[in-house]
Amino acid sequence: MVDYASLAPTLEPLLPDKSARILVVGCGDAPFSPDLYYLGGYVNTLNIDYSDVVIAKQQKAWPELEYRLMNCLDMKRIDDNSFDVVIDKSLIDTTLCYEEGHKTIMKLYSELHRVLRPGGRLITISLHPEEEVLPFATSNPNCTFIASSCSLASNRQIDAFHSFCVFDKIHGLEAAEARRLASTHPIEFVNSTDRVDPIFGFGSEDKMMHAFSRALDDVFVEP
């Protein structure tokens, strides 16, 4: 999997606020979380994993970082709208391998959407192709994302690529702010090898632009 140094030119322009509250889900014992903290300077970060062995190991190795034992499919100890950013680095790949992978991913994205504040940003880095990752922007009727993606070349394997997907949460925004956020898509990614047009999370592609242009106020404002 691609390392932080290779991701930084693409990732950091998308996260300009170093004080942003960031959640890293399925952190494992990879160096990504420490690198995000020490190399990236993102010090307001919570790292979670469901393995008590991993969390104990990381807490001992990196006492300055915040690690917590938690299943990302059921983050009941985290309030709604708590984070500015959520980062999933290959958790989606593991979850797609489950027997009911698609159903589990729907539950995962519902939880990630819930803990993100309105206007918050979910970043997913995956070994799966973009066309397999992006549809999860529309996987749950309770999730309203706009998404852009690109493919990044691997720094470890020739002719290997990673999908880099950005899901911005529009749910809960006032109409004017939703329009402003939508206008930032498609994102011009640094180091991308391609770009996919933005996807709006309305449940079916033929209704996306109609819903956005005709019912923006109803769709994006919290009841």
N, CA and C of each residue as an Amber inpcrd file, in Angstrom:
protein
   669
   0.8540000  -1.1980000   0.0000000   0.0000000   0.0000000   0.0000000
   0.8850000   1.2410000   0.0000000   0.4240000   2.2880000  -0.6090000
   1.1850000   3.5200000  -0.7390000   1.4460000   4.1440000   0.6360000
   2.6410000   4.7470000   0.8090000   2.9940000   5.3100000   2.1130000
   2.6340000   6.8010000   2.1880000   2.7970000   7.3700000   3.3900000
   2.3700000   8.7570000   3.6060000   3.1650000   9.7320000   2.7360000
   4.4780000   9.5110000   2.6380000   5.3080000  10.4250000   1.8530000
   4.8210000  10.5160000   0.4110000   4.3430000   9.3980000  -0.1350000
   3.8360000   9.4030000  -1.5050000   2.4530000  10.0200000  -1.5990000
   1.6670000   9.8520000  -0.5450000   0.3110000  10.4060000  -0.5340000
   0.2860000  11.9000000  -0.2460000   1.2800000  12.3940000   0.4780000
   1.2480000  13.7690000   0.9830000   0.9870000  14.8250000  -0.0920000
   1.6150000  14.7680000  -1.2710000   1.3480000  15.8130000  -2.2720000
  -0.1160000  15.8670000  -2.7140000  -0.8020000  14.7200000  -2.6610000
  -2.2180000  14.6790000  -3.0150000  -3.0990000  14.9890000  -1.8150000
  -2.7360000  14.4440000  -0.6600000  -3.5650000  14.5430000   0.5370000
  -3.5480000  15.9310000   1.1760000  -2.3710000  16.4800000   1.3580000
  -2.2560000  17.6920000   2.1730000  -2.9570000  18.9150000   1.5740000
  -2.9690000  19.1240000   0.2550000  -3.7400000  20.2620000  -0.2710000
  -5.2450000  20.1450000   0.0070000  -5.7100000  18.9340000   0.2300000
  -7.1250000  18.7140000   0.5120000  -7.4560000  18.8890000   1.9820000
  -6.4180000  18.9700000   2.8150000  -6.5860000  19.1440000   4.2680000
  -5.7260000  20.3200000   4.7300000  -6.0920000  21.5350000   4.3560000
  -5.2350000  22.6910000   4.6650000  -5.2050000  23.0690000   6.1390000
  -6.2170000  22.6650000   6.9090000  -6.3030000  23.0390000   8.3170000
  -5.6100000  21.9750000   9.1660000  -4.4280000  22.2950000   9.6670000
  -3.6600000  21.3400000  10.4600000  -4.3070000  21.0570000  11.8150000
  -5.2330000  21.9090000  12.2380000  -5.8990000  21.7090000  13.5190000
  -7.2130000  20.9470000  13.3720000  -7.5550000  20.5390000  12.1640000
  -8.8110000  19.8290000  11.9260000  -8.8820000  18.5690000  12.7850000
 -10.0910000  18.2730000  13.2730000 -10.3090000  17.0430000  14.0320000
 -10.4600000  15.9110000  13.0240000  -9.5300000  14.9400000  13.0770000
  -9.4490000  13.8730000  12.0820000  -9.6550000  12.5210000  12.7500000
 -10.4250000  11.6600000  12.1080000 -10.6230000  10.2860000  12.5470000
 -10.0090000   9.3530000  11.5130000  -9.0900000   8.4980000  11.9480000
  -8.5070000   7.4650000  11.0830000  -9.1210000   6.1340000  11.4950000
  -9.8830000   5.5250000  10.5920000 -10.5960000   4.2820000  10.9130000
  -9.7970000   3.0750000  10.4370000  -9.8450000   2.0030000  11.2420000
  -9.0920000   0.8020000  10.8990000  -7.6090000   1.0870000  10.7750000
  -7.0700000   1.7990000  11.7650000  -5.6990000   2.3100000  11.6480000
  -4.6420000   1.2080000  11.6130000  -4.9020000   0.0730000  12.2870000
  -3.9100000  -0.9950000  12.3360000  -2.6070000  -0.5230000  12.9610000
  -1.5330000  -1.2390000  12.6350000  -0.2180000  -0.8460000  13.1540000
   0.6780000  -0.2940000  12.0520000   0.0510000   0.1550000  10.9660000
   0.8020000   0.7550000   9.8590000   1.3730000   2.1030000  10.2870000
   2.4150000   2.5660000   9.6100000   3.0250000   3.8540000   9.9770000
   2.2260000   5.0740000   9.5470000   1.0940000   4.8790000   8.8850000
   0.3560000   6.0230000   8.3610000  -0.0460000   6.9990000   9.4610000
  -0.6120000   6.5070000  10.5650000  -1.0800000   7.4040000  11.6300000
   0.0560000   8.2030000  12.2590000   1.1790000   7.5670000  12.6430000
   2.3060000   8.3580000  13.1410000   2.8420000   9.3510000  12.1110000
   2.8690000   8.9450000  10.8490000   3.3550000   9.8530000   9.8020000
   2.4160000  11.0330000   9.6080000   1.1070000  10.7780000   9.6990000
   0.1300000  11.8600000   9.5930000   0.3690000  12.8850000  10.7050000
   0.7180000  12.4020000  11.8690000   0.9480000  13.2520000  13.0410000
   2.2910000  13.9700000  12.9460000   3.3680000  13.2200000  12.7250000
   4.7100000  13.7970000  12.7880000   5.1630000  14.4440000  11.4800000
   4.8790000  13.8200000  10.3600000   5.2960000  14.3820000   9.0670000
   4.2730000  15.3960000   8.5480000   2.9970000  15.0770000   8.7150000
   1.9570000  15.9640000   8.2080000   1.6170000  17.0990000   9.1470000
   1.8500000  16.9000000  10.4460000   1.5300000  17.9450000  11.4190000
   0.0780000  17.9830000  11.8320000  -0.6740000  16.8930000  11.5490000
  -2.0840000  16.8240000  11.9370000  -2.1600000  16.1800000  13.3240000
  -2.1850000  17.0190000  14.3520000  -2.0090000  16.5290000  15.7220000
  -3.3370000  16.3270000  16.4550000  -4.4420000  16.6940000  15.8290000
  -5.7500000  16.5500000  16.4710000  -6.4810000  15.3530000  15.8540000
  -5.8720000  14.1840000  16.0030000  -6.3150000  12.9920000  15.2950000
  -6.6310000  11.8580000  16.2590000  -7.7450000  11.1840000  16.0240000
  -8.1110000   9.9760000  16.7630000  -7.9640000   8.7820000  15.8290000
  -7.2620000   7.7520000  16.2900000  -7.0360000   6.5430000  15.5090000
  -7.7710000   5.3830000  16.1780000  -8.6140000   4.6870000  15.4130000
  -9.3740000   3.5950000  16.0100000  -9.1670000   2.2920000  15.2460000
  -9.2840000   1.1900000  15.9900000  -9.1910000  -0.1570000  15.4170000
  -9.9140000  -1.1020000  16.3550000 -10.4200000  -2.2130000  15.8370000
 -11.1480000  -3.1560000  16.6980000 -10.2600000  -4.2180000  17.3170000
  -8.9610000  -4.1690000  17.0390000  -8.0120000  -5.1220000  17.6140000
  -7.3940000  -4.5430000  18.8830000  -7.6440000  -5.1910000  20.0200000
  -7.0500000  -4.7030000  21.2640000  -5.5400000  -4.8630000  21.2660000
  -5.0400000  -5.8850000  20.5550000  -3.5910000  -6.0960000  20.4530000
  -2.9420000  -4.9260000  19.7140000  -3.5470000  -4.5340000  18.6070000
  -3.0200000  -3.4240000  17.8060000  -3.0560000  -2.1250000  18.6080000
  -4.1670000  -1.8410000  19.2480000  -4.2910000  -0.5870000  19.9930000
  -3.2770000  -0.5340000  21.1310000  -3.1080000  -1.6330000  21.8580000
  -2.1220000  -1.6600000  22.9480000  -0.7150000  -1.4400000  22.4150000
  -0.4110000  -2.0620000  21.3020000   0.9080000  -1.9130000  20.6840000
   1.1710000  -0.4710000  20.2720000   0.1800000   0.1440000  19.6360000
   0.3540000   1.5060000  19.1390000   0.3860000   2.5300000  20.2730000
  -0.4020000   2.3070000  21.3000000  -0.3760000   3.2180000  22.4430000
   0.9810000   3.2020000  23.1250000   1.6000000   2.0410000  23.1760000
   2.9180000   1.9310000  23.7830000   3.9920000   2.5600000  22.8940000
   3.8820000   2.3420000  21.5850000   4.8950000   2.8470000  20.6570000
   4.7780000   4.3450000  20.4240000   3.5400000   4.8640000  20.4470000
   3.2990000   6.2680000  20.1060000   2.4040000   6.9130000  21.1740000
   2.9220000   7.1390000  22.3720000   2.0860000   7.6650000  23.4580000
   1.5420000   9.0630000  23.2060000   2.1520000   9.8240000  22.3030000
   1.6560000  11.1720000  22.0050000   0.3800000  11.1360000  21.1790000
   0.1450000  10.0280000  20.4780000  -1.0170000   9.9070000  19.6090000
  -2.2080000   9.3500000  20.3850000  -3.4000000   9.6550000  19.9040000
  -4.6240000   9.1760000  20.5420000  -5.1230000   7.9330000  19.7980000
  -5.0860000   6.7980000  20.4910000  -5.5970000   5.5370000  19.9550000
  -6.7480000   5.0600000  20.8280000  -7.7650000   4.4660000  20.1920000
  -8.9060000   3.9900000  20.9520000  -9.4260000   2.6950000  20.3350000
  -9.7720000   1.7430000  21.1980000 -10.3540000   0.4810000  20.7600000
 -11.8100000   0.7130000  20.3830000 -12.1390000   0.4630000  19.1000000
 -13.5110000   0.7290000  18.6480000 -13.7500000   0.0470000  17.3140000
 -14.9650000  -0.4410000  17.1410000 -15.3900000  -1.0110000  15.8630000
 -16.0110000   0.1000000  15.0380000 -15.4750000   0.3600000  13.8600000
 -15.9550000   1.4780000  13.0540000 -17.3510000   1.2470000  12.4950000
 -17.8720000   0.0250000  12.6070000 -19.2480000  -0.2340000  12.1820000
 -20.2640000   0.1530000  13.2560000 -19.7570000   0.4310000  14.4540000
 -20.6460000   0.7750000  15.5620000 -19.9070000   1.7340000  16.4940000
 -19.8330000   2.9880000  16.0880000 -19.0670000   3.9930000  16.8320000
 -19.9850000   4.7730000  17.7670000 -20.7200000   4.0530000  18.5970000
 -21.7120000   4.7090000  19.4570000 -21.0960000   5.6430000  20.4850000
 -19.7990000   5.4930000  20.7600000 -19.1370000   6.3940000  21.7060000
 -18.7170000   7.7090000  21.0600000 -18.9610000   7.8450000  19.7590000
 -18.6470000   9.0850000  19.0520000 -19.9390000   9.7850000  18.6790000
 -20.0620000  11.0400000  19.0420000 -21.2740000  11.8060000  18.7600000
 -21.4080000  12.1100000  17.2770000 -22.6290000  12.4190000  16.8730000
 -22.8850000  12.8670000  15.5020000 -22.0930000  14.1460000  15.2210000
 -21.6660000  14.3030000  13.9690000 -21.0620000  15.5570000  13.4980000
 -19.8270000  15.9630000  14.3100000 -19.0050000  14.9650000  14.6990000
 -17.8790000  15.2330000  15.5950000 -16.5670000  15.5450000  14.8890000
 -16.4210000  15.1100000  13.6330000 -15.1230000  15.2020000  12.9730000
 -15.1880000  16.0370000  11.7060000 -14.1050000  16.7470000  11.4640000
 -13.9550000  17.5040000  10.2220000 -13.5680000  16.6000000   9.0640000
 -12.7910000  15.5710000   9.3640000 -12.2290000  14.6860000   8.3380000
 -12.2500000  13.2530000   8.8580000 -12.5650000  12.3120000   7.9880000
 -12.3850000  10.8890000   8.2620000 -11.4950000  10.3220000   7.1600000
 -10.5100000   9.5230000   7.5530000  -9.6080000   8.9000000   6.5810000
  -9.7080000   7.3870000   6.7030000  -9.9780000   6.7470000   5.5850000
  -9.9880000   5.2880000   5.4790000  -8.8860000   4.8810000   4.5150000
  -7.8450000   4.2980000   5.0380000  -6.7400000   3.8330000   4.1980000
  -6.7850000   2.3080000   4.1390000  -7.5160000   1.8270000   3.1500000
  -7.6300000   0.4100000   2.8260000  -8.5720000  -0.3840000   3.7260000
  -9.2660000   0.2640000   4.6590000 -10.2800000  -0.4670000   5.4220000
 -11.3780000  -0.9720000   4.4920000 -11.7280000  -0.1720000   3.4990000
 -12.7420000  -0.5940000   2.5420000 -12.3300000  -1.8770000   1.8300000
 -11.0420000  -2.0570000   1.5790000 -10.5650000  -3.2620000   0.9070000
 -10.8020000  -4.4980000   1.7690000 -10.4940000  -4.3790000   3.0460000
 -10.7380000  -5.4840000   3.9730000 -12.2180000  -5.7820000   4.0780000
 -13.0290000  -4.7390000   4.1810000 -14.4640000  -4.9170000   4.3780000
 -15.1270000  -5.5400000   3.1570000 -14.6510000  -5.2030000   1.9690000
 -15.2180000  -5.7730000   0.7480000 -14.9560000  -7.2740000   0.6350000
 -14.0190000  -7.7770000   1.4270000 -13.7090000  -9.2070000   1.4210000
 -14.6510000 -10.0000000   2.3280000 -15.4770000  -9.3060000   3.1160000
 -16.4270000  -9.9950000   3.9710000 -17.4390000 -10.7580000   3.1170000
 -18.0740000 -11.7570000   3.7300000 -19.0760000 -12.5500000   3.0100000
 -20.2070000 -11.6640000   2.5030000 -20.6160000 -10.6930000   3.3170000
 -21.6250000  -9.7250000   2.8960000 -20.9630000  -8.3480000   2.8100000
 -19.9300000  -8.2780000   1.9790000 -19.1030000  -7.0820000   1.9100000
 -19.8580000  -5.8240000   1.5370000 -20.7250000  -5.9050000   0.5250000
 -21.4400000  -4.7100000   0.0740000 -22.3600000  -4.1900000   1.1710000
 -23.0660000  -5.1000000   1.8230000 -23.9620000  -4.7110000   2.9180000
 -23.1750000  -4.0800000   4.0660000 -21.9980000  -4.6420000   4.3520000
 -21.1740000  -4.1280000   5.4370000 -20.6260000  -2.7420000   5.0980000
 -20.2450000  -2.5370000   3.8380000 -19.7570000  -1.2290000   3.4120000
 -20.8640000  -0.1810000   3.5410000 -22.0910000  -0.5580000   3.2360000
 -23.2040000   0.3860000   3.3970000 -23.3240000   0.8290000   4.8560000
 -23.1690000  -0.1280000   5.7560000 -23.2320000   0.1960000   7.1860000
 -22.0410000   1.0660000   7.5860000 -20.8620000   0.7340000   7.0580000
 -19.6590000   1.5110000   7.3480000 -19.8270000   2.9590000   6.9100000
 -20.2860000   3.1690000   5.6800000 -20.4050000   4.5400000   5.1770000
 -21.4880000   5.3140000   5.9100000 -22.5140000   4.6230000   6.3720000
 -23.5340000   5.2900000   7.1740000 -22.9360000   5.8340000   8.4650000
 -22.0760000   5.0500000   9.1040000 -21.4240000   5.4850000  10.3350000
 -20.4220000   6.6130000  10.0770000 -19.6580000   6.4910000   9.0060000
 -18.6840000   7.5320000   8.6910000 -19.4030000   8.8490000   8.3700000
 -20.5000000   8.7530000   7.6540000 -21.3120000   9.9300000   7.3470000
 -21.8490000  10.5530000   8.6340000 -22.2970000   9.7250000   9.5620000
 -22.8850000  10.2170000  10.8040000 -21.8960000  11.0220000  11.6430000
 -20.6590000  10.5440000  11.7550000 -19.6930000  11.2170000  12.6390000
 -19.0440000  12.4310000  11.9810000 -19.1870000  12.5660000  10.6630000
 -18.6700000  13.7490000   9.9710000 -19.6090000  14.9350000  10.1780000
 -19.0470000  16.1080000  10.3850000 -19.8720000  17.3160000  10.4480000
 -20.3750000  17.6600000   9.0490000 -21.4650000  18.4070000   8.9300000
 -21.8790000  18.9080000   7.6190000 -20.7320000  19.6770000   6.9580000
 -20.4360000  19.3370000   5.7160000 -19.3000000  19.9320000   5.0280000
 -18.0050000  19.1960000   5.2860000 -18.0440000  18.1510000   6.1310000
 -16.8390000  17.3810000   6.4280000 -16.4120000  16.5170000   5.2530000
 -15.2290000  15.9870000   5.3470000 -14.5960000  15.2930000   4.2130000
 -14.1670000  13.8880000   4.5930000 -14.6300000  12.9160000   3.8400000
 -14.1910000  11.5280000   3.9550000 -13.2250000  11.2310000   2.8170000
 -12.0340000  10.7400000   3.1660000 -11.0360000  10.3640000   2.1640000
 -10.8110000   8.8630000   2.2470000 -10.9810000   8.1910000   1.1270000
 -10.7880000   6.7480000   1.0510000  -9.6700000   6.4420000   0.0710000
  -8.6900000   5.6660000   0.5350000  -7.5940000   5.2030000  -0.3130000
  -7.7250000   3.7000000  -0.4210000  -7.8540000   3.1960000  -1.6490000
  -8.2170000   1.7880000  -1.8400000  -7.4140000   1.1440000  -2.9560000
  -7.2590000  -0.1750000  -2.8370000  -6.6560000  -0.9640000  -3.9060000
  -7.6830000  -1.3180000  -4.9750000  -8.9520000  -1.1230000  -4.6660000
 -10.0040000  -1.3910000  -5.6380000 -10.1100000  -0.2270000  -6.6240000
 -10.5540000  -0.4960000  -7.8390000 -10.6620000   0.5830000  -8.8360000
 -11.7180000   1.6040000  -8.4500000 -11.5670000   2.7910000  -9.0070000
 -12.4780000   3.8970000  -8.6850000 -13.9420000   3.5340000  -8.8970000
 -14.2260000   2.8170000  -9.9800000 -15.6170000   2.5090000 -10.2970000
 -16.2490000   1.5740000  -9.2730000 -15.4400000   0.8980000  -8.4550000
 -15.9850000   0.0590000  -7.3920000 -16.1530000   0.8350000  -6.0940000
 -15.3720000   1.8860000  -5.9070000 -15.4160000   2.6550000  -4.6610000
 -16.4340000   3.7890000  -4.7270000 -16.4630000   4.5170000  -5.8160000
 -17.3270000   5.6940000  -5.9230000 -18.8130000   5.4250000  -5.7250000
 -19.3540000   4.2750000  -6.1780000 -20.7900000   4.0710000  -5.9890000
 -21.2520000   4.0810000  -4.5400000 -20.3330000   3.9170000  -3.5960000
 -20.7450000   3.9540000  -2.2050000 -21.1480000   5.3600000  -1.7630000
 -20.8930000   6.3430000  -2.6080000 -21.4310000   7.6840000  -2.3560000
 -22.9520000   7.6610000  -2.4020000 -23.5190000   6.6700000  -3.0900000
 -24.9690000   6.5650000  -3.2210000 -25.5000000   5.3020000  -2.5500000
 -24.7420000   4.7390000  -1.6420000 -25.1020000   3.4320000  -1.0850000
 -26.1880000   3.4900000  -0.0310000 -26.4340000   4.6610000   0.5310000
 -27.3670000   4.7640000   1.6440000 -28.2050000   6.0260000   1.4770000
 -29.5220000   5.8960000   1.5250000 -30.3710000   7.0800000   1.3320000
 -30.1810000   8.1340000   2.4140000 -29.5930000   7.7610000   3.5440000
 -29.3530000   8.7240000   4.6140000 -28.0150000   9.4470000   4.4680000
 -27.2480000   9.0700000   3.4470000 -25.9350000   9.6880000   3.2130000
 -26.0130000  10.5870000   1.9930000 -25.6400000  11.8260000   2.1580000
 -25.6160000  12.7470000   1.0350000 -24.2030000  13.2730000   0.8740000
 -23.4770000  12.6600000  -0.0510000 -22.1130000  13.0400000  -0.3740000
 -22.0440000  13.5730000  -1.7950000 -21.0450000  14.3860000  -2.0680000
 -20.5850000  14.6040000  -3.4300000 -19.1580000  14.0860000  -3.4550000
 -18.8020000  13.3840000  -4.5270000 -17.5160000  12.6930000  -4.5440000
 -16.7460000  12.9470000  -5.8280000 -15.4310000  13.0180000  -5.6970000
 -14.5100000  13.0290000  -6.8330000 -13.4190000  12.0240000  -6.5440000
 -12.7740000  11.5280000  -7.5720000 -11.7180000  10.5410000  -7.3450000
 -10.6420000  10.6590000  -8.4050000  -9.5270000  10.0130000  -8.1030000
  -8.4550000   9.8890000  -9.0830000  -7.7220000   8.5860000  -8.8260000
  -6.8530000   8.2260000  -9.7360000  -6.0000000   7.0560000  -9.5930000
  -4.5790000   7.5340000  -9.3630000  -3.9210000   6.9600000  -8.3550000
  -2.5430000   7.3020000  -8.0290000  -1.6460000   6.1010000  -8.3010000
  -0.5160000   6.3500000  -8.9130000   0.4380000   5.2680000  -9.1700000
   1.0780000   4.8140000  -7.8660000   1.2620000   3.5070000  -7.7480000
   1.9150000   2.9520000  -6.5660000   3.4000000   3.2570000  -6.5950000
   3.9670000   3.5300000  -5.4190000   5.4040000   3.7570000  -5.3410000
   6.1520000   2.4760000  -5.0050000   5.4170000   1.3590000  -4.9190000
   6.0340000   0.0980000  -4.5400000   5.9530000  -0.9800000  -5.6100000
   5.0580000  -0.7850000  -6.5840000   4.8530000  -1.8140000  -7.5920000
   4.5910000  -1.1620000  -8.9430000   5.3250000  -1.5920000  -9.9510000
   5.1780000  -1.0420000 -11.2930000   3.8040000  -1.4040000 -11.8550000
   3.1720000  -0.4490000 -12.5070000   1.8640000  -0.6330000 -13.1400000
   0.7580000  -0.9580000 -12.1300000   0.9480000  -0.5850000 -10.8780000
  -0.0980000  -0.7410000  -9.8670000  -0.6240000   0.6420000  -9.4810000
  -1.9250000   0.7090000  -9.1980000  -2.5590000   1.9930000  -8.9170000
  -3.4650000   1.8790000  -7.6960000  -3.6710000   3.0300000  -7.0600000
  -4.5810000   3.1240000  -5.9300000  -5.6720000   4.1240000  -6.2630000
  -6.8760000   3.8340000  -5.8150000  -7.9700000   4.7990000  -5.9460000
  -7.9120000   5.7650000  -4.7780000  -8.0280000   7.0430000  -5.0740000
  -8.0410000   8.0930000  -4.0620000  -9.3620000   8.8250000  -4.2300000
 -10.2650000   8.6360000  -3.2680000 -11.6280000   9.1590000  -3.4000000
 -11.9340000  10.1450000  -2.2780000 -12.5670000  11.2380000  -2.6270000
 -12.9580000  12.2680000  -1.6700000 -14.4730000  12.3890000  -1.6800000
 -15.0790000  12.1730000  -0.5030000 -16.5230000  12.2950000  -0.3210000
 -16.7840000  13.4780000   0.6110000 -17.4000000  14.5250000   0.1230000
 -17.7440000  15.6840000   0.9490000 -19.2070000  15.5830000   1.3760000
 -19.4550000  15.7480000   2.6730000 -20.8030000  15.6040000   3.2230000
 -21.5980000  16.8930000   3.0320000 -22.6340000  16.8070000   2.2300000
 -23.4850000  17.9560000   1.9580000 -24.6910000  17.9810000   2.8920000
 -25.0600000  16.8390000   3.3990000 -26.2110000  16.7430000   4.3050000
 -26.0480000  17.6950000   5.4940000 -27.0800000  18.4880000   5.7460000
 -27.0620000  19.3960000   6.8810000 -26.6030000  20.7990000   6.5730000
 -26.1040000  21.0330000   5.3540000 -25.6560000  22.3730000   4.9820000
 -26.8230000  23.2380000   4.5160000 -26.7010000  24.5350000   4.7270000
 -27.6320000  25.4700000   4.1000000 -27.4070000  25.4400000   2.5900000
 -28.4290000  25.8090000   1.8390000 -28.3840000  25.6610000   0.3880000
 -27.2030000  26.3950000  -0.2460000 -26.9340000  27.6090000   0.1990000
 -25.8430000  28.3910000  -0.3980000 -24.4930000  27.7180000  -0.1620000
 -24.3070000  27.1880000   1.0410000 -23.0450000  26.5210000   1.3440000
 -22.9430000  25.1930000   0.5980000 -24.0700000  24.5080000   0.4240000
 -24.0590000  23.2700000  -0.3560000 -23.6590000  23.5450000  -1.8030000
 -24.1750000  24.6200000  -2.3740000 -23.8010000  24.9900000  -3.7360000
 -22.3180000  25.3170000  -3.8310000 -21.8040000  26.0510000  -2.8220000
 -20.3860000  26.4080000  -2.8370000 -19.5120000  25.1580000  -2.7800000
 -19.8730000  24.2210000  -1.8960000 -19.0890000  22.9980000  -1.7810000
 -19.1610000  22.1670000  -3.0590000 -20.3560000  22.0860000  -3.6290000
 -20.5120000  21.3310000  -4.8680000 -19.6860000  21.9320000  -5.9980000
 -19.5150000  23.2510000  -5.9820000 -18.7610000  23.9230000  -7.0490000
 -17.2700000  23.5920000  -7.0050000 -16.8040000  23.0150000  -5.8970000
 -15.3840000  22.6460000  -5.7950000 -15.0950000  21.3000000  -6.4460000
 -16.1270000  20.6210000  -6.9160000 -15.9840000  19.3290000  -7.6010000
 -16.2450000  19.5070000  -9.0840000 -15.5820000  18.7290000  -9.9570000
 -14.5670000  17.7250000  -9.6540000 -13.2810000  18.3590000  -9.1550000
 -12.6380000  17.6810000  -8.2460000 -11.4030000  18.1720000  -7.6410000
 -10.2300000  17.9570000  -8.5900000  -9.3560000  18.9420000  -8.6550000
  -8.1160000  18.8080000  -9.4300000  -7.0590000  18.2110000  -8.4980000
  -6.8310000  16.9300000  -8.6130000  -5.9150000  16.2360000  -7.7210000
  -4.4640000  16.3810000  -8.1810000  -3.5710000  16.5340000  -7.2180000
  -2.1330000  16.5180000  -7.5010000  -1.6960000  15.0780000  -7.7090000
  -0.9010000  14.8480000  -8.7480000  -0.3280000  13.5270000  -9.0660000
  -1.3490000  12.5160000  -9.5780000  -2.5260000  12.9620000  -9.9700000
  -3.5230000  12.0080000 -10.4570000  -3.1700000  11.5270000 -11.8570000
  -3.5930000  10.2980000 -12.1480000  -3.4260000   9.7680000 -13.4970000
  -4.7140000   9.8830000 -14.2990000  -5.8150000  10.1810000 -13.6180000
  -7.0930000  10.3930000 -14.2850000  -8.0210000  11.0920000 -13.3160000
  -9.2690000  11.3700000 -13.7630000 -10.2510000  12.0040000 -12.8980000
 -11.6410000  11.5530000 -13.2850000 -12.4470000  11.2510000 -12.3010000
 -13.8400000  10.8740000 -12.5310000 -14.7220000  12.0510000 -12.1600000
 -15.7440000  12.3190000 -12.9790000 -16.6540000  13.4170000 -12.6880000
 -17.3580000  13.1890000 -11.3540000 -17.7980000  14.2760000 -10.7190000
 -18.3760000  14.1430000  -9.3850000 -19.6750000  13.3450000  -9.3810000
 -19.8880000  12.6620000  -8.2650000 -21.1110000  11.8920000  -8.0600000
 -21.8600000  12.4680000  -6.8740000 -23.1540000  12.6860000  -7.0350000
 -23.9940000  13.1670000  -5.9450000 -24.7390000  11.9840000  -5.3390000
 -24.7900000  11.9330000  -4.0100000 -25.4000000  10.7910000  -3.3450000
 -26.9050000  10.8520000  -3.2330000 -27.6210000  10.6950000  -4.3400000
 -29.0710000  10.7420000  -4.3140000 -29.7100000   9.3830000  -4.5690000
 -28.9140000   8.3470000  -4.7520000 -29.4720000   7.0130000  -4.8660000
 -29.5540000   6.4720000  -6.2850000 -29.6290000   7.3150000  -7.3030000
 -29.5960000   6.8370000  -8.6830000 -29.0880000   7.9560000  -9.5770000
 -28.2490000   7.6050000 -10.5330000 -27.5520000   8.6120000 -11.3210000
 -28.5030000   9.4680000 -12.1550000 -29.6030000   8.8810000 -12.6280000
 -30.4850000   9.6550000 -13.4820000 -31.2320000  10.7500000 -12.7230000
 -31.1980000  10.7110000 -11.3940000 -31.8830000  11.7160000 -10.5910000
 -30.9290000  12.7140000  -9.9550000 -29.6290000  12.4920000 -10.1310000
 -28.6520000  13.2970000  -9.3950000 -28.7510000  14.7750000  -9.7170000
 -28.5610000  15.1410000 -10.9830000 -28.5270000  16.5470000 -11.3400000
 -29.9100000  17.1800000 -11.2170000 -30.9610000  16.4070000 -11.4640000
 -32.3100000  16.9460000 -11.2880000 -32.5350000  17.3340000  -9.8310000
 -32.1550000  16.4250000  -8.9210000 -32.3310000  16.7070000  -7.4990000
 -31.4930000  17.8910000  -7.0680000 -30.2890000  17.9810000  -7.6290000
 -29.3900000  19.0620000  -7.2310000 -29.8970000  20.4080000  -7.7280000
 -30.4070000  20.4630000  -8.9370000 -30.8030000  21.7420000  -9.5230000
 -32.2190000  22.1660000  -9.1310000 -33.1190000  21.1920000  -8.8810000
 -34.5200000  21.5180000  -8.6540000 -34.9290000  21.4730000  -7.1790000
 -34.2150000  20.7280000  -6.3570000 -34.6740000  20.5410000  -4.9730000
 -33.5380000  20.7060000  -3.9730000 -32.6460000  21.6330000  -4.2670000
 -31.4640000  21.8080000  -3.4340000 -31.8250000  22.1510000  -1.9940000
 -32.7160000  23.0670000  -1.8230000 -33.1000000  23.4880000  -0.4660000
 -33.6510000  22.3160000   0.3480000 -34.5410000  21.5240000  -0.2750000
 -35.1590000  20.4030000   0.4370000 -34.1580000  19.3000000   0.7430000
 -33.2330000  19.0580000  -0.1730000 -32.3120000  17.9480000  -0.0340000
 -31.2500000  18.2220000   1.0140000 -30.7180000  19.4470000   1.0400000
 -29.5200000  19.7070000   1.8170000 -29.7400000  20.3350000   3.1730000
 -30.9190000  20.7790000   3.4740000 -31.1310000  21.4400000   4.7620000
 -31.7270000  20.4550000   5.7490000 -31.1360000  20.3860000   6.9320000
 -31.6350000  19.4860000   7.9750000 -33.0840000  19.8310000   8.2970000
 -33.9150000  18.7980000   8.4920000 -35.2970000  19.0780000   8.8890000
 -35.3560000  19.6370000  10.2980000
